[in-house]
Amino acid sequence: MRLRSTDGASVELHITGHEFPDHRVPVVEVALNWLRAGPTASQLPNADAEDLLRDWDANWLQVSGSITLADGRIWAFEDPCLATWQARELAEFPER
């Protein structure tokens, strides 16, 4: 993804992979426990279960990026600084 301003400054981001590619989210266990509660259980999984579904360790993306300032100076980085759902939101950002 590349964002560019009218003064020539820009930000470019590339996802290079997951920070913890072997980490697994216990989503199946959360769903099974909810189903085991029986047909009388009227609530959806609680906030704790939602946190499990949004397990940060399983969803951190490694991002490499470069920032070019309007005066031409460049700064580059590589860091696990974006979650998968944040990347999805950025991908849906409207172009102008």
N, C-alpha and C positions, 0 to 999 in steps of 0.2 A: 504494500500500500504506500502510495506517495501523496503527501499533502504539500501544496505549494502556495505561498502567499504572494500578494501582488508586488511586494518589494524584492522578490527573488529568494527569500528564505524557504527552506523545505525540510520536511521530515520524511524519511523513508524507513519502513519497517518490513522485515522478513521473518516469518516464523520458521525456525530451523528444527523444531521437534519438541517433544515433551521434556520437562526437567527430570521427571521420574517415569520413564517409559514402562517400567515393570510394575508400577503401583496399580493395584486394583481397588475399585470402589465396592463396598459391601451392599450395593443396591439390591441384589437378589435377596439377601438376608432381611433387609428392611421390608421389602415387599412381602416375603413369606411370613414374617412376624405379624404384619398387619392383617394378612389373610387368615392366619391362625387365630386371630382374635374372634373370629366367628361372624356369622351374618348379623349379629346384634350390634356389632361395632359400626357406629354411624359416622365416626370422624375419619377424616383422611389422616395420614401419618403426621405426627406433630412437627414442631419446628426443629427438634433434634434430628428427626429423620430427614427433613429437608436439608439440613446441614450436611448429613452424610451423602445425600445425592449431589451436593455441591462440594464434594471433597476437594479441598484446595490442592493437596499433594498430587492427586490424580489428574488435576486439570491445569497445572502450571505449564505454560508454554515458554520455551526458550526463544527469545526474540533477538535478532541482530538488527541494529538500526544505525542510521546516520542522520545527523542534523547539520544542515548547511545554513549558516547565518547570512543575512543580506550582504554583509561585508566580505563574504567568501570563506570565512573561517569554518572548519568542519570538526565535528565531534562525533565519534563512533562508539558503539557499545554492543555488548552481548550479555543478556541477563534474563533470568526467568521472571518476567515482569508483567505477564498478561495471562489471564485465565481464559479457558476455552469459550465461556459464555461472553466474556468481554470482546474476544476476537470476533465472535458472531455478530455482536452489536456494531463493532467497527465496520465489518463487511457490509452491513445494511445501511451505513451512513450515506445519505444522499450526496451525489456528486453535484457540484455547482460550476 
